Amino acid sequence: MPRIVVLKGGCSSEREVSLVSGRAVADALRREGFDVAEIDLTSESLPAGIDPARDVIFPVMHGGYGEGGGLQKDLEKAGFAYAGCNGASSEVCMDKPAAKKLAEAAGVRVAGSVVLDDSTPMSAGEIAAKLGTDLVAKPACEGSSVGLAIIGSMDELSAWLDKPRKGVWLVEERIRGRELTCGVLEGVGMGIVQIVPAVGVYDFKSKYTPGSTNYIFPAPISEKAADIVRRRSEAAFSACGCRDYARADFIMPDGAEPVFLELNTLPGMTPTSLLPKSASCVGLSFEKLVRRMIASAIARMPAHAIS
């Protein structure tokens, strides 16, 4: 068997979450009998001491280099087998507008939105005319709800636009309903998890503060609705070129189809994370999930590598 190298940490705003996820994944792999090395990646380059003839890489990196395709492309150039989506699909899914466009083309319902950057400024009036004033704004290429803003009026929209911002931002019509997520493993949707934040908004604090959000899994929705969420998750996964695993997020208004929000190609694997909850709905323990997540990467290891 190859050695499994868990890459964790990184330099993004989600570094601390990644460290917790990486530790949990490494411990689970050890319980499953794998030879595991953990590396805290503190720069945007591959670490020394890893060898594609011996090591299979399990990235547990969130944001930026780790999640946006940079790490994956470096691993591909160096000849490593690694778990998760490849560089191209990682890059697409990190770009929320691009992922939404591909999902919509595959028949998945998405929220109305506009993309803002320095080259495409829009006034509050222009945005309101297109989307109304009940809105959600977020960076186009960040995860874990970093920078999420809820806007509820023209005055709030104008004030938000007046604030200094960097990079590309996505402004969407706010869809009200159940917040749902579905893990996809090897192209197949798993259980549906309903997210019920205590404060009403599933932001970074709600995600990572124990006790601040209630998770119901499986979600208390009809089997017909659950099947629609699974099929839409699989369609988005396929449309964005994903492989191995990802997690699809939705809002489901009462009596209406679920609305796709985004795909997360490197879902959190902390004690409060959603992918393990989704997997538990189909009978997969944390350990068995992690084993399945690395299995395809092992199968992709070059034939001449150590067995």
C-alpha positions in Angstrom: 0.0 0.0 0.0 1.2 3.5 -0.7 1.7 6.1 2.0 -1.2 8.6 2.3 0.0 12.2 2.7 -2.6 14.5 4.2 -2.0 18.1 3.2 -3.6 20.6 5.6 -3.3 24.1 6.8 -2.5 26.5 4.0 -2.4 30.3 4.0 -6.0 31.2 3.5 -8.6 32.6 6.0 -9.8 29.0 6.5 -6.4 27.7 7.7 -7.6 26.8 11.2 -10.5 24.8 9.9 -8.2 23.0 7.5 -5.9 22.0 10.3 -8.8 20.5 12.3 -10.1 18.7 9.2 -6.7 17.3 8.2 -6.1 15.9 11.7 -9.5 14.2 11.7 -8.9 12.7 8.2 -5.4 11.5 9.2 -6.6 9.9 12.4 -9.5 8.1 10.5 -7.1 6.8 7.9 -4.8 5.4 10.6 -7.7 3.7 12.2 -8.4 2.1 8.8 -4.8 0.7 8.7 -3.1 3.2 6.3 0.4 4.5 6.7 -0.2 8.3 7.0 1.9 11.4 7.1 0.5 14.8 7.9 2.0 18.0 6.4 1.0 21.5 7.4 1.4 23.4 4.1 2.5 27.0 4.9 3.3 28.1 1.3 1.7 28.0 -2.1 4.0 25.2 -3.4 4.4 21.5 -3.0 6.3 20.5 0.2 9.6 18.7 0.1 9.8 15.0 1.0 6.9 13.7 -1.0 7.4 11.2 -3.9 4.8 10.3 -6.6 6.2 6.8 -6.7 5.4 6.2 -3.0 2.8 8.7 -1.9 -0.9 9.4 -2.6 -2.0 12.8 -1.6 -5.2 13.6 0.3 -5.7 17.4 0.2 -7.7 18.8 3.1 -7.1 22.4 2.2 -9.7 25.1 2.1 -9.7 28.3 0.1 -7.1 29.9 -2.3 -4.3 27.7 -3.4 -5.6 24.5 -1.8 -9.1 24.6 -3.2 -9.0 26.8 -6.3 -7.0 24.4 -8.5 -3.5 25.7 -7.9 -2.4 22.8 -5.6 -4.2 20.3 -7.9 -2.4 21.5 -11.0 1.0 21.4 -9.2 0.3 17.8 -8.1 -0.7 16.9 -11.7 2.5 18.4 -13.1 4.6 16.5 -10.5 2.9 13.2 -11.4 1.0 12.6 -8.1 -2.2 10.6 -7.7 -4.4 12.6 -5.3 -7.9 12.5 -4.0 -10.7 14.9 -5.1 -11.5 17.0 -8.1 -8.8 17.8 -10.6 -7.3 21.2 -11.2 -9.7 22.3 -13.9 -12.9 21.4 -12.0 -11.5 22.8 -8.7 -10.9 26.1 -10.4 -14.4 26.2 -11.9 -16.1 25.3 -8.7 -14.2 27.9 -6.7 -15.5 30.5 -9.2 -19.2 30.6 -8.0 -20.5 32.4 -11.1 -18.8 29.9 -13.4 -20.1 26.9 -11.5 -23.6 28.4 -11.5 -23.5 28.9 -15.2 -22.5 25.3 -15.9 -25.1 24.0 -13.5 -27.9 26.1 -15.0 -26.9 24.8 -18.5 -27.4 21.3 -17.2 -30.9 22.1 -16.1 -30.3 23.0 -12.4 -32.3 25.9 -11.1 -30.1 28.8 -9.8 -30.8 32.2 -8.2 -30.7 35.3 -10.2 -27.4 37.2 -9.7 -25.0 39.8 -10.9 -21.2 39.7 -10.8 -19.4 42.9 -9.7 -15.8 43.8 -10.1 -13.7 46.9 -11.0 -14.5 46.4 -14.7 -18.3 45.9 -14.3 -19.5 48.4 -11.7 -23.3 48.7 -11.1 -25.4 51.2 -9.2 -27.8 50.2 -6.4 -30.6 51.1 -8.8 -29.4 48.9 -11.6 -29.0 45.9 -9.2 -32.4 46.5 -7.6 -34.1 46.7 -11.0 -32.6 43.3 -11.9 -32.8 41.4 -8.5 -34.8 43.5 -6.1 -33.4 44.6 -2.7 -33.6 41.3 -0.7 -30.1 40.1 -1.5 -27.1 38.0 -0.5 -23.6 39.2 -1.4 -20.4 37.1 -1.2 -17.0 36.9 -2.7 -17.1 35.0 -6.0 -14.1 32.8 -5.0 -14.1 32.2 -1.3 -15.5 29.4 0.8 -17.0 28.8 4.3 -19.3 31.9 3.8 -16.3 34.2 4.2 -17.4 37.8 3.6 -21.1 36.8 3.4 -23.5 39.9 3.6 -27.2 40.0 3.9 -28.9 43.0 2.3 -32.5 43.9 2.9 -33.2 47.4 1.5 -32.1 50.0 -1.0 -30.3 51.9 1.8 -28.4 48.7 2.9 -27.5 48.0 -0.7 -26.2 51.5 -1.3 -24.2 51.3 1.9 -22.7 47.9 1.0 -21.7 49.2 -2.5 -20.0 52.2 -0.9 -17.7 49.9 1.2 -14.2 49.2 -0.2 -14.0 45.6 -1.6 -11.3 43.7 -3.4 -11.8 41.1 -6.2 -14.9 39.8 -7.8 -18.3 39.6 -5.9 -21.5 37.8 -6.5 -24.8 39.4 -5.6 -27.8 37.1 -5.6 -31.5 37.4 -5.0 -32.1 36.0 -1.5 -34.1 32.8 -1.7 -35.9 32.0 1.5 -36.6 28.4 2.4 -34.8 25.3 3.9 -31.0 25.3 3.6 -30.0 21.9 2.4 -26.8 20.2 1.4 -26.0 16.9 -0.3 -22.7 15.1 -0.4 -21.8 13.5 -3.7 -19.4 10.5 -3.6 -18.2 8.9 -6.8 -20.9 10.8 -8.7 -23.8 9.6 -6.5 -25.8 11.8 -4.2 -25.9 10.7 -0.6 -28.1 11.9 2.3 -29.7 15.3 2.5 -28.8 17.5 5.5 -30.9 20.4 6.6 -29.1 23.3 8.2 -30.9 25.4 10.8 -28.6 28.2 12.1 -29.7 29.7 15.4 -29.3 33.3 14.1 -31.0 32.6 10.8 -27.9 33.1 8.7 -25.5 30.3 8.0 -22.3 32.4 8.1 -18.7 31.5 9.1 -19.4 31.8 12.8 -22.5 29.6 12.5 -20.5 27.0 10.6 -17.7 26.6 13.1 -19.0 27.5 16.5 -20.3 24.4 18.2 -24.0 24.7 19.2 -24.8 27.7 17.0 -26.4 25.6 14.3 -28.8 22.6 14.3 -28.3 19.9 11.7 -31.1 17.6 10.8 -30.0 14.5 8.9 -31.7 13.0 7.0 -33.6 16.2 6.3 -37.3 16.1 7.1 -38.4 16.4 3.5 -40.4 14.1 1.2 -38.6 11.4 -0.6 -39.6 13.0 -3.9 -37.9 16.3 -2.8 -34.8 14.5 -1.5 -34.5 12.7 -4.8 -34.7 16.0 -6.7 -31.9 17.4 -4.5 -29.8 14.3 -5.1 -30.3 14.4 -8.9 -29.6 18.1 -9.0 -26.4 17.6 -7.0 -25.3 14.8 -9.4 -26.1 17.0 -12.4 -24.1 20.0 -11.0 -21.2 17.6 -10.1 -21.1 16.2 -13.6 -21.5 19.6 -15.3 -18.6 21.1 -13.5 -16.3 18.1 -14.3 -16.0 16.9 -10.7 -14.6 13.6 -9.6 -14.4 11.5 -6.4 -16.4 13.7 -4.1 -17.9 17.2 -3.5 -20.8 18.8 -1.7 -23.7 20.7 -3.3 -25.6 23.4 -1.4 -29.2 24.4 -2.0 -32.1 26.5 -0.8 -35.5 24.9 -1.1 -38.5 27.3 -1.0 -41.8 25.8 0.2 -43.6 24.1 -2.7 -40.8 24.9 -5.2 -37.8 23.3 -6.7 -34.4 23.6 -4.8 -32.2 26.4 -5.9 -28.5 25.6 -6.4 -26.0 27.8 -4.6 -22.5 26.2 -5.0 -20.3 23.2 -5.1 -17.6 22.7 -2.5 -14.9 20.4 -3.9 -13.0 20.2 -0.6 -15.7 20.0 2.0 -14.8 20.4 5.6 -14.1 17.3 7.6 -14.3 18.7 11.1 -16.6 17.3 13.8 -19.3 19.7 12.7 -18.8 19.3 9.0 -21.6 18.4 6.5 -20.1 15.8 4.2 -19.7 13.2 7.0 -23.3 13.9 8.1 -24.5 13.3 4.5 -22.5 10.1 4.3 -24.0 8.8 7.6 -27.4 8.9 6.1 -26.4 6.2 3.7 -24.7 4.1 6.3 -21.1 5.3 6.0 -19.1 6.0 9.1 -16.5 8.7 9.1 -13.8 6.1 8.7 -15.5 4.3 5.8 -16.2 7.6 4.1 -12.5 8.6 4.3 -11.5 5.2 2.9 -13.9 5.7 0.0 -12.6 9.2 -0.6 -9.0 8.0 -1.0 -9.8 4.8 -2.9 -10.0 6.3 -6.4 -6.8 8.2 -5.9 -5.0 5.0 -4.9 -6.4 3.4 -8.1 -5.0 6.2 -10.1 -1.5 5.7 -8.8 1.0 4.9 -11.6 1.4 1.1 -12.2 5.1 1.2 -11.5 4.6 2.8 -8.0 5.1 0.9 -4.7 2.3 -1.4 -4.0 
